Amino acid sequence: MGREEFEDAVADALDEIPAELARAMDNVVVLVEDDPPEGFEPDLLGLYEGTPLTERGTWWAAGALPDRITVFRRPTLALCRDREHVVREVRVTVVHEVAHHFGIDDARLHELGWA
């Protein structure tokens, strides 16, 4: 799967987020990169970097850069056996990272089946 098709899968996964949650997302950008940054596991599929909504106070908005959700293409493609599997895994990854934006930790995501 090429980069453009992978980016389309990420966009489709974002479109599947319920409208009320999408409207509640604040100051966050979603990106696609080929590989995780140096220092992270090479098989990392996604990464949330920022301050979850549950931890933001009145101080937060002053000059804050957008939170970042990054989905990593090469590890996802290496894990998946076909296009359908890639689309499913991208959806799970996007939901997982968006949940972090809302302050949901990995333990709770495991309980919910999204980790």
N, CA, C and O atoms as a MOPAC input file, in Angstrom:
PM7 MOZYME 1SCF
protein

 N      0.85200 1    -1.17700 1     0.00000 1
 C      0.00000 1     0.00000 1     0.00000 1
 C      0.89400 1     1.23400 1     0.00000 1
 O      1.79400 1     1.36900 1     0.82800 1
 N      0.62700 1     2.12900 1    -0.94400 1
 C      1.39800 1     3.35500 1    -1.04800 1
 C      0.99700 1     4.36600 1     0.01200 1
 O      0.00300 1     4.19700 1     0.71800 1
 N      1.79100 1     5.41400 1     0.10300 1
 C      1.57000 1     6.43900 1     1.12600 1
 C      0.19800 1     7.10300 1     0.98500 1
 O     -0.50000 1     7.29000 1     1.98200 1
 N     -0.19300 1     7.45700 1    -0.23000 1
 C     -1.46900 1     8.14800 1    -0.42300 1
 C     -2.64400 1     7.28000 1     0.02400 1
 O     -3.55700 1     7.76300 1     0.69400 1
 N     -2.62000 1     6.00900 1    -0.34400 1
 C     -3.69300 1     5.10200 1     0.05600 1
 C     -3.70500 1     4.91100 1     1.57800 1
 O     -4.77100 1     4.81500 1     2.18700 1
 N     -2.52000 1     4.85600 1     2.18600 1
 C     -2.42900 1     4.73300 1     3.63800 1
 C     -3.00200 1     5.98300 1     4.30500 1
 O     -3.75500 1     5.88400 1     5.27300 1
 N     -2.64300 1     7.15700 1     3.78500 1
 C     -3.18800 1     8.41400 1     4.33100 1
 C     -4.71100 1     8.44400 1     4.19600 1
 O     -5.40600 1     8.94100 1     5.08100 1
 N     -5.22100 1     7.91400 1     3.09400 1
 C     -6.67900 1     7.82700 1     2.91900 1
 C     -7.30500 1     6.92500 1     3.98200 1
 O     -8.39200 1     7.21400 1     4.48200 1
 N     -6.61800 1     5.82800 1     4.32700 1
 C     -7.12800 1     4.93100 1     5.37100 1
 C     -7.16800 1     5.64200 1     6.71500 1
 O     -8.10000 1     5.44400 1     7.49400 1
 N     -6.16300 1     6.47000 1     6.99500 1
 C     -6.15100 1     7.25100 1     8.24200 1
 C     -7.29800 1     8.26200 1     8.22600 1
 O     -8.00300 1     8.41200 1     9.22400 1
 N     -7.48900 1     8.95100 1     7.11000 1
 C     -8.58800 1     9.91800 1     6.99400 1
 C     -9.93900 1     9.23100 1     7.16000 1
 O    -10.83000 1     9.76300 1     7.82300 1
 N    -10.09500 1     8.05900 1     6.56500 1
 C    -11.35000 1     7.31100 1     6.71300 1
 C    -11.58600 1     6.92200 1     8.16700 1
 O    -12.71500 1     6.98300 1     8.65500 1
 N    -10.52100 1     6.52100 1     8.85700 1
 C    -10.65500 1     6.16300 1    10.27600 1
 C    -11.07200 1     7.37900 1    11.09400 1
 O    -11.89000 1     7.25700 1    12.00600 1
 N    -10.52900 1     8.53400 1    10.78500 1
 C    -10.92800 1     9.76200 1    11.48700 1
 C    -12.39000 1    10.10000 1    11.21100 1
 O    -13.10300 1    10.57200 1    12.09600 1
 N    -12.82900 1     9.85800 1     9.98200 1
 C    -14.22400 1    10.12700 1     9.62000 1
 C    -15.19700 1     9.23400 1    10.38400 1
 O    -16.36800 1     9.58100 1    10.53600 1
 N    -14.72100 1     8.08600 1    10.86600 1
 C    -15.57800 1     7.15600 1    11.59600 1
 C    -15.74800 1     7.53300 1    13.07500 1
 O    -16.58000 1     6.95900 1    13.77800 1
 N    -14.95700 1     8.49500 1    13.53000 1
 C    -15.09600 1     8.93300 1    14.92500 1
 C    -16.44200 1     9.64200 1    15.05300 1
 O    -16.76900 1    10.49200 1    14.22600 1
 N    -17.22700 1     9.30500 1    16.07900 1
 C    -18.52800 1     9.96300 1    16.25200 1
 C    -18.39300 1    11.48500 1    16.26100 1
 O    -17.45100 1    12.03400 1    16.83200 1
 N    -19.33900 1    12.14700 1    15.62500 1
 C    -19.28200 1    13.59900 1    15.44000 1
 C    -19.09700 1    14.34900 1    16.75100 1
 O    -18.34800 1    15.32400 1    16.80300 1
 N    -19.77000 1    13.90900 1    17.81100 1
 C    -19.65200 1    14.63000 1    19.08200 1
 C    -18.23600 1    14.53700 1    19.65300 1
 O    -17.76800 1    15.47300 1    20.30200 1
 N    -17.55700 1    13.42000 1    19.41700 1
 C    -16.16700 1    13.30700 1    19.85800 1
 C    -15.24500 1    14.13400 1    18.96600 1
 O    -14.33200 1    14.80000 1    19.45400 1
 N    -15.48200 1    14.08900 1    17.68700 1
 C    -14.65700 1    14.86200 1    16.75600 1
 C    -14.75000 1    16.34800 1    17.07600 1
 O    -13.74800 1    17.06000 1    17.01900 1
 N    -15.94300 1    16.81600 1    17.41100 1
 C    -16.10700 1    18.23200 1    17.76700 1
 C    -15.39400 1    18.57000 1    19.06800 1
 O    -14.96500 1    19.70800 1    19.26000 1
 N    -15.26200 1    17.60300 1    19.95600 1
 C    -14.62300 1    17.83900 1    21.24900 1
 C    -13.09100 1    17.81500 1    21.16300 1
 O    -12.41100 1    18.27600 1    22.08000 1
 N    -12.55700 1    17.28400 1    20.07700 1
 C    -11.09800 1    17.28000 1    19.92100 1
 C    -10.63300 1    18.72100 1    19.79800 1
 O    -11.22000 1    19.51200 1    19.06000 1
 N     -9.57800 1    19.05500 1    20.52200 1
 C     -9.14400 1    20.44500 1    20.58800 1
 C     -7.64600 1    20.55500 1    20.35400 1
 O     -6.84800 1    19.94700 1    21.06700 1
 N     -7.27400 1    21.33100 1    19.35200 1
 C     -5.87700 1    21.65200 1    19.07700 1
 C     -5.04200 1    20.38800 1    18.89600 1
 O     -4.04600 1    20.18100 1    19.58900 1
 N     -5.45800 1    19.55700 1    17.96600 1
 C     -4.74200 1    18.30800 1    17.68700 1
 C     -4.61300 1    18.12700 1    16.17400 1
 O     -5.54200 1    18.41700 1    15.42000 1
 N     -3.46300 1    17.65000 1    15.75300 1
 C     -3.21200 1    17.37600 1    14.34500 1
 C     -2.89600 1    15.89400 1    14.20600 1
 O     -2.26000 1    15.30200 1    15.07800 1
 N     -3.34400 1    15.29800 1    13.10600 1
 C     -3.07700 1    13.88500 1    12.84200 1
 C     -2.14700 1    13.79400 1    11.63500 1
 O     -2.41200 1    14.36400 1    10.57600 1
 N     -1.05400 1    13.06500 1    11.82400 1
 C     -0.02400 1    12.96200 1    10.80200 1
 C      0.25000 1    11.50900 1    10.46300 1
 O     -0.05300 1    10.60600 1    11.24300 1
 N      0.82800 1    11.29500 1     9.28800 1
 C      1.32900 1     9.97700 1     8.89200 1
 C      2.82800 1    10.12700 1     8.66800 1
 O      3.27200 1    11.01900 1     7.94500 1
 N      3.60000 1     9.24900 1     9.29300 1
 C      5.04600 1     9.17700 1     9.08300 1
 C      5.37400 1     7.74600 1     8.69500 1
 O      4.63200 1     6.81900 1     9.02200 1
 N      6.47400 1     7.57300 1     8.00600 1
 C      6.85600 1     6.22100 1     7.60900 1
 C      7.27200 1     5.37500 1     8.80700 1
 O      6.86000 1     4.22100 1     8.92200 1
 N      8.08500 1     5.93800 1     9.70000 1
 C      8.64500 1     5.17600 1    10.80800 1
 C      8.55600 1     5.95600 1    12.10800 1
 O      8.48700 1     7.18500 1    12.09400 1
 N      8.55800 1     5.24000 1    13.24600 1
 C      8.58100 1     5.91700 1    14.54300 1
 C      9.88900 1     6.69000 1    14.72500 1
 O     10.89500 1     6.37500 1    14.08900 1
 N      9.87000 1     7.70200 1    15.59500 1
 C     11.10500 1     8.45700 1    15.84900 1
 C     12.16800 1     7.58200 1    16.51700 1
 O     11.86100 1     6.55800 1    17.12800 1
 N     13.39900 1     8.00300 1    16.38500 1
 C     14.49900 1     7.30000 1    17.03400 1
 C     14.24400 1     7.26000 1    18.53800 1
 O     13.79400 1     8.24100 1    19.13100 1
 N     14.53400 1     6.12600 1    19.13600 1
 C     14.32000 1     5.96300 1    20.56800 1
 C     13.02300 1     5.25500 1    20.91200 1
 O     12.80200 1     4.88500 1    22.06400 1
 N     12.16200 1     5.06500 1    19.91900 1
 C     10.91100 1     4.33500 1    20.11200 1
 C     11.03100 1     2.95400 1    19.48200 1
 O     11.87100 1     2.72600 1    18.61100 1
 N     10.18900 1     2.04600 1    19.92900 1
 C     10.17000 1     0.70200 1    19.35400 1
 C      9.91900 1     0.79000 1    17.84000 1
 O      9.04800 1     1.54700 1    17.41000 1
 N     10.65900 1     0.03800 1    17.03500 1
 C     10.48600 1     0.12400 1    15.57700 1
 C      9.14300 1    -0.41000 1    15.09000 1
 O      8.75100 1    -0.14400 1    13.95400 1
 N      8.42500 1    -1.16800 1    15.94300 1
 C      7.12300 1    -1.69500 1    15.53600 1
 C      5.95500 1    -0.88200 1    16.08500 1
 O      4.81200 1    -1.33800 1    16.05800 1
 N      6.23900 1     0.31900 1    16.58200 1
 C      5.19500 1     1.20800 1    17.09800 1
 C      4.27000 1     1.63300 1    15.95900 1
 O      4.73800 1     2.08000 1    14.91300 1
 N      2.97500 1     1.49600 1    16.15700 1
 C      2.00000 1     1.81700 1    15.10400 1
 C      1.47800 1     3.24400 1    15.19100 1
 O      1.14100 1     3.84600 1    14.17100 1
 N      1.40900 1     3.78600 1    16.39600 1
 C      0.89300 1     5.13600 1    16.55800 1
 C      1.44100 1     5.77200 1    17.81600 1
 O      1.92700 1     5.08600 1    18.71600 1
 N      1.35500 1     7.10700 1    17.87100 1
 C      1.89700 1     7.84000 1    19.00100 1
 C      1.07500 1     9.10200 1    19.22500 1
 O      0.79900 1     9.85500 1    18.29100 1
 N      0.69100 1     9.31800 1    20.47400 1
 C      0.04400 1    10.57200 1    20.87600 1
 C      1.06800 1    11.38400 1    21.65100 1
 O      1.67600 1    10.89100 1    22.60200 1
 N      1.25500 1    12.62800 1    21.24100 1
 C      2.15600 1    13.54000 1    21.93600 1
 C      1.38400 1    14.80800 1    22.24500 1
 O      0.91000 1    15.49200 1    21.33800 1
 N      1.26000 1    15.11700 1    23.50900 1
 C      0.55900 1    16.32700 1    23.88000 1
 C      0.04100 1    16.27100 1    25.29600 1
 O      0.48000 1    15.45700 1    26.10900 1
 N     -0.89700 1    17.14600 1    25.57600 1
 C     -1.53500 1    17.22900 1    26.88700 1
 C     -2.98000 1    16.79100 1    26.72600 1
 O     -3.75900 1    17.46700 1    26.05600 1
 N     -3.35200 1    15.65300 1    27.33900 1
 C     -4.73600 1    15.18900 1    27.21100 1
 C     -5.72600 1    16.24500 1    27.69800 1
 O     -5.41500 1    17.05100 1    28.57500 1
 N     -6.89900 1    16.22500 1    27.12500 1
 C     -7.93300 1    17.20000 1    27.50200 1
 C     -8.20000 1    17.17300 1    29.00000 1
 O     -8.48600 1    18.21500 1    29.58800 1
 N     -8.11400 1    16.01200 1    29.62700 1
 C     -8.39600 1    15.88100 1    31.05100 1
 C     -7.32800 1    16.52600 1    31.93000 1
 O     -7.54700 1    16.71100 1    33.12700 1
 N     -6.18100 1    16.86800 1    31.35700 1
 C     -5.09600 1    17.45700 1    32.13200 1
 C     -4.86600 1    18.92900 1    31.81700 1
 O     -3.96300 1    19.54600 1    32.38300 1
 N     -5.65200 1    19.48800 1    30.94200 1
 C     -5.45700 1    20.88100 1    30.56100 1
 C     -6.13700 1    21.79500 1    31.57200 1
 O     -7.28700 1    21.58600 1    31.95900 1
 N     -5.40300 1    22.79700 1    31.97800 1
 C     -5.96100 1    23.81400 1    32.85500 1
 C     -6.02800 1    25.13600 1    32.11700 1
 O     -5.79900 1    25.19000 1    30.90900 1
 N     -6.33500 1    26.18100 1    32.82400 1
 C     -6.43600 1    27.49600 1    32.19000 1
 C     -5.09100 1    27.95200 1    31.63900 1
 O     -5.04400 1    28.75800 1    30.70900 1
 N     -4.00100 1    27.44700 1    32.19800 1
 C     -2.65800 1    27.78500 1    31.74300 1
 C     -2.34600 1    27.21700 1    30.37200 1
 O     -1.49000 1    27.74600 1    29.66300 1
 N     -3.02300 1    26.15300 1    29.99100 1
 C     -2.61900 1    25.36500 1    28.84300 1
 C     -2.65600 1    26.13500 1    27.52800 1
 O     -1.71300 1    26.03000 1    26.74500 1
 N     -3.68200 1    26.88600 1    27.26200 1
 C     -3.89300 1    27.48100 1    25.93500 1
 C     -2.86500 1    28.54300 1    25.57000 1
 O     -2.69300 1    28.84400 1    24.38900 1
 N     -2.19100 1    29.10500 1    26.53200 1
 C     -1.24600 1    30.19400 1    26.26500 1
 C     -0.04800 1    29.68500 1    25.46800 1
 O      0.90900 1    29.16000 1    26.03700 1
 N     -0.10900 1    29.84300 1    24.16300 1
 C      1.00600 1    29.48500 1    23.29200 1
 C      1.22400 1    28.00400 1    23.07700 1
 O      2.30400 1    27.60300 1    22.64400 1
 N      0.24100 1    27.18800 1    23.36400 1
 C      0.39700 1    25.73700 1    23.22800 1
 C      0.41200 1    25.33100 1    21.75600 1
 O     -0.42600 1    25.76400 1    20.96600 1
 N      1.37400 1    24.49900 1    21.41200 1
 C      1.39500 1    23.90700 1    20.08100 1
 C      0.32700 1    22.82900 1    20.01200 1
 O     -0.09400 1    22.31500 1    21.04900 1
 N     -0.11500 1    22.48000 1    18.82500 1
 C     -1.11900 1    21.40300 1    18.72700 1
 C     -0.56900 1    20.07100 1    19.24300 1
 O      0.61400 1    19.76900 1    19.08700 1
 N     -1.44800 1    19.28900 1    19.85500 1
 C     -1.11100 1    17.90700 1    20.16400 1
 C     -0.91400 1    17.19800 1    18.82600 1
 O     -1.42800 1    17.63100 1    17.79400 1
 N     -0.15600 1    16.09700 1    18.86500 1
 C      0.12000 1    15.35000 1    17.64000 1
 C     -0.28000 1    13.90200 1    17.81300 1
 O      0.06900 1    13.25300 1    18.79900 1
 N     -1.01300 1    13.41200 1    16.84500 1
 C     -1.26300 1    11.98400 1    16.72200 1
 C     -0.56700 1    11.56200 1    15.43400 1
 O     -0.86100 1    12.07900 1    14.35700 1
 N      0.35100 1    10.62300 1    15.56000 1
 C      1.08700 1    10.15800 1    14.38500 1
 C      0.82900 1     8.67100 1    14.20100 1
 O      0.92600 1     7.88600 1    15.14500 1
 N      0.50200 1     8.29900 1    12.97700 1
 C      0.30500 1     6.89700 1    12.60500 1
 C      1.48500 1     6.52300 1    11.71400 1
 O      1.80500 1     7.22500 1    10.75500 1
 N      2.12700 1     5.39900 1    12.05000 1
 C      3.35400 1     4.99300 1    11.36100 1
 C      3.05700 1     3.93200 1    10.31100 1
 O      2.53700 1     2.85500 1    10.60700 1
 N      3.40500 1     4.27400 1     9.07400 1
 C      3.03400 1     3.45800 1     7.92000 1
 C      3.80800 1     2.14400 1     7.83400 1
 O      3.19500 1     1.08100 1     7.73000 1
 N      5.11300 1     2.19000 1     7.87500 1
 C      5.89800 1     0.96600 1     7.64300 1
 C      5.63800 1    -0.12000 1     8.69600 1
 O      5.45600 1    -1.27900 1     8.32400 1
 N      5.61400 1     0.20700 1     9.99000 1
 C      5.31000 1    -0.85700 1    10.95900 1
 C      3.90900 1    -1.44100 1    10.76700 1
 O      3.69500 1    -2.63800 1    10.96000 1
 N      2.97200 1    -0.59500 1    10.38900 1
 C      1.61200 1    -1.08200 1    10.15200 1
 C      1.59200 1    -2.04000 1     8.96400 1
 O      0.98900 1    -3.11100 1     9.03000 1
 N      2.24800 1    -1.65300 1     7.89000 1
 C      2.28900 1    -2.51500 1     6.70700 1
 C      3.01900 1    -3.82400 1     6.99600 1
 O      2.64100 1    -4.87500 1     6.47800 1
 N      4.06800 1    -3.76100 1     7.82500 1
 C      4.81400 1    -4.97800 1     8.16100 1
 C      3.96300 1    -5.94300 1     8.98900 1
 O      4.12100 1    -7.15900 1     8.88200 1
 N      3.08100 1    -5.41500 1     9.79700 1
 C      2.23100 1    -6.23900 1    10.65800 1
 C      1.08200 1    -6.89500 1     9.88900 1
 O      0.66200 1    -8.00600 1    10.21100 1
 N      0.58500 1    -6.19900 1     8.87600 1
 C     -0.66000 1    -6.60900 1     8.22500 1
 C     -0.41800 1    -7.45500 1     6.98700 1
 O      0.57100 1    -7.28200 1     6.27600 1
 N     -1.34400 1    -8.37500 1     6.74800 1
 C     -1.18800 1    -9.32200 1     5.64200 1
 C     -1.83400 1    -8.86100 1     4.33700 1
 O     -1.46400 1    -9.33100 1     3.26100 1
 N     -2.81600 1    -7.92500 1     4.43100 1
 C     -3.47800 1    -7.43900 1     3.22100 1
 C     -4.10400 1    -6.07500 1     3.49100 1
 O     -4.06900 1    -5.57500 1     4.61500 1
 N     -4.68100 1    -5.47700 1     2.43800 1
 C     -5.24500 1    -4.13800 1     2.54600 1
 C     -6.33000 1    -4.06100 1     3.61600 1
 O     -6.36900 1    -3.11200 1     4.39800 1
 N     -7.19400 1    -5.04500 1     3.64800 1
 C     -8.28600 1    -5.05900 1     4.62700 1
 C     -7.74600 1    -5.05000 1     6.05700 1
 O     -8.28300 1    -4.36800 1     6.93000 1
 N     -6.68900 1    -5.80700 1     6.28200 1
 C     -6.05600 1    -5.84500 1     7.59900 1
 C     -5.45000 1    -4.48200 1     7.93200 1
 O     -5.56600 1    -4.01600 1     9.06500 1
 N     -4.80700 1    -3.84200 1     6.95800 1
 C     -4.23400 1    -2.50500 1     7.16500 1
 C     -5.33400 1    -1.53100 1     7.57800 1
 O     -5.16300 1    -0.78400 1     8.54100 1
 N     -6.44300 1    -1.52700 1     6.87600 1
 C     -7.54500 1    -0.61000 1     7.18100 1
 C     -8.05500 1    -0.83400 1     8.60200 1
 O     -8.30100 1     0.12600 1     9.33300 1
 N     -8.21400 1    -2.10300 1     8.99600 1
 C     -8.66300 1    -2.40600 1    10.36800 1
 C     -7.65300 1    -1.93600 1    11.40500 1
 O     -8.01900 1    -1.34300 1    12.42000 1
 N     -6.38200 1    -2.20500 1    11.14000 1
 C     -5.34100 1    -1.83900 1    12.10900 1
 C     -5.19900 1    -0.32500 1    12.21100 1
 O     -4.98900 1     0.20100 1    13.30400 1
 N     -5.30800 1     0.37800 1    11.09800 1
 C     -5.25700 1     1.84500 1    11.12400 1
 C     -6.41700 1     2.38500 1    11.95300 1
 O     -6.23800 1     3.31900 1    12.73500 1
 N     -7.59200 1     1.81000 1    11.78800 1
 C     -8.75800 1     2.25700 1    12.56100 1
 C     -8.51100 1     2.07000 1    14.05400 1
 O     -8.77700 1     2.97400 1    14.84600 1
 N     -8.00600 1     0.90700 1    14.43900 1
 C     -7.71700 1     0.64800 1    15.85200 1
 C     -6.66400 1     1.63400 1    16.36500 1
 O     -6.80000 1     2.17000 1    17.46500 1
 N     -5.63400 1     1.86800 1    15.58300 1
 C     -4.56700 1     2.78600 1    15.99200 1
 C     -5.09500 1     4.20300 1    16.15500 1
 O     -4.78300 1     4.86600 1    17.14400 1
 N     -5.88300 1     4.67200 1    15.21000 1
 C     -6.43800 1     6.02600 1    15.29600 1
 C     -7.32800 1     6.15900 1    16.52800 1
 O     -7.20500 1     7.13000 1    17.27500 1
 N     -8.21900 1     5.20100 1    16.74800 1
 C     -9.09500 1     5.25000 1    17.92600 1
 C     -8.26000 1     5.24600 1    19.20400 1
 O     -8.54200 1     5.99700 1    20.13800 1
 N     -7.24400 1     4.40800 1    19.24000 1
 C     -6.36500 1     4.30400 1    20.40700 1
 C     -5.70800 1     5.65300 1    20.72000 1
 O     -5.71600 1     6.09600 1    21.86800 1
 N     -5.14600 1     6.30000 1    19.70800 1
 C     -4.43900 1     7.56100 1    19.92900 1
 C     -5.40500 1     8.71000 1    20.23100 1
 O     -5.09200 1     9.57900 1    21.04500 1
 N     -6.55600 1     8.72400 1    19.59400 1
 C     -7.57800 1     9.74100 1    19.90900 1
 C     -8.03000 1     9.57300 1    21.36000 1
 O     -8.26100 1    10.55800 1    22.06100 1
 N     -8.15500 1     8.33700 1    21.80200 1
 C     -8.53800 1     8.08900 1    23.19500 1
 C     -7.51300 1     8.69700 1    24.14700 1
 O     -7.88600 1     9.24700 1    25.18300 1
 N     -6.23400 1     8.60600 1    23.81200 1
 C     -5.21100 1     9.23800 1    24.65300 1
 C     -5.43000 1    10.75400 1    24.71000 1
 O     -5.23200 1    11.36300 1    25.76100 1
 N     -5.83300 1    11.36200 1    23.60600 1
 C     -6.13300 1    12.80000 1    23.58300 1
 C     -7.23800 1    13.13200 1    24.58800 1
 O     -7.24600 1    14.21000 1    25.18300 1
 N     -8.16300 1    12.19600 1    24.76700 1
 C     -9.26000 1    12.39400 1    25.72600 1
 C     -8.89700 1    11.92300 1    27.13100 1
 O     -9.74500 1    11.93100 1    28.02300 1
 N     -7.64800 1    11.51200 1    27.33800 1
 C     -7.19300 1    11.14700 1    28.67200 1
 C     -7.40800 1     9.69800 1    29.05600 1
 O     -7.29400 1     9.35700 1    30.23400 1
 N     -7.71400 1     8.83800 1    28.10400 1
 C     -7.93000 1     7.41700 1    28.38700 1
 C     -6.57600 1     6.70800 1    28.29600 1
 O     -5.89800 1     6.78900 1    27.27200 1
 N     -6.19000 1     6.02100 1    29.36000 1
 C     -4.87300 1     5.37900 1    29.38900 1
 C     -4.90600 1     3.98100 1    28.76900 1
 O     -5.96700 1     3.45000 1    28.44000 1
 N     -3.72400 1     3.40700 1    28.62100 1
 C     -3.59500 1     2.09200 1    27.97300 1
 C     -4.34700 1     0.99400 1    28.71700 1
 O     -4.93600 1     0.11600 1    28.08700 1
 N     -4.33500 1     1.03300 1    30.04000 1
 C     -5.03600 1    -0.00100 1    30.81000 1
 C     -6.52500 1    -0.00300 1    30.47400 1
 O     -7.11500 1    -1.06100 1    30.25800 1
 N     -7.12600 1     1.17600 1    30.43000 1
 C     -8.55800 1     1.27100 1    30.10200 1
 C     -8.80600 1     0.86800 1    28.64900 1
 O     -9.81500 1     0.22900 1    28.35000 1
 N     -7.90700 1     1.23100 1    27.75400 1
 C     -8.05200 1     0.84100 1    26.35100 1
 C     -8.00300 1    -0.67400 1    26.19800 1
 O     -8.73000 1    -1.24000 1    25.38200 1
 N     -7.15000 1    -1.33000 1    26.97800 1
 C     -7.10900 1    -2.80100 1    26.96500 1
 C     -8.45400 1    -3.36300 1    27.41500 1
 O     -8.97700 1    -4.29600 1    26.80600 1
 N     -9.00900 1    -2.79400 1    28.48000 1
 C    -10.31700 1    -3.25100 1    28.97100 1
 C    -11.39500 1    -3.10000 1    27.89900 1
 O    -12.29100 1    -3.93600 1    27.78500 1
 N    -11.29800 1    -2.03400 1    27.12100 1
 C    -12.29800 1    -1.74200 1    26.09400 1
 C    -12.02300 1    -2.47700 1    24.78200 1
 O    -12.85100 1    -2.45500 1    23.87100 1
 N    -10.85800 1    -3.12700 1    24.68500 1
 C    -10.52300 1    -3.86300 1    23.46300 1
 C     -9.90200 1    -3.02000 1    22.36900 1
 O     -9.91700 1    -3.42300 1    21.20600 1
 N     -9.35300 1    -1.85800 1    22.70700 1
 C     -8.75400 1    -0.96900 1    21.71800 1
 C     -7.23300 1    -0.87200 1    21.85900 1
 O     -6.62600 1     0.10200 1    21.41400 1
 N     -6.63500 1    -1.86200 1    22.46500 1
 C     -5.17500 1    -1.82000 1    22.62600 1
 C     -4.57500 1    -3.16600 1    22.25100 1
 O     -3.35800 1    -3.33900 1    22.31800 1

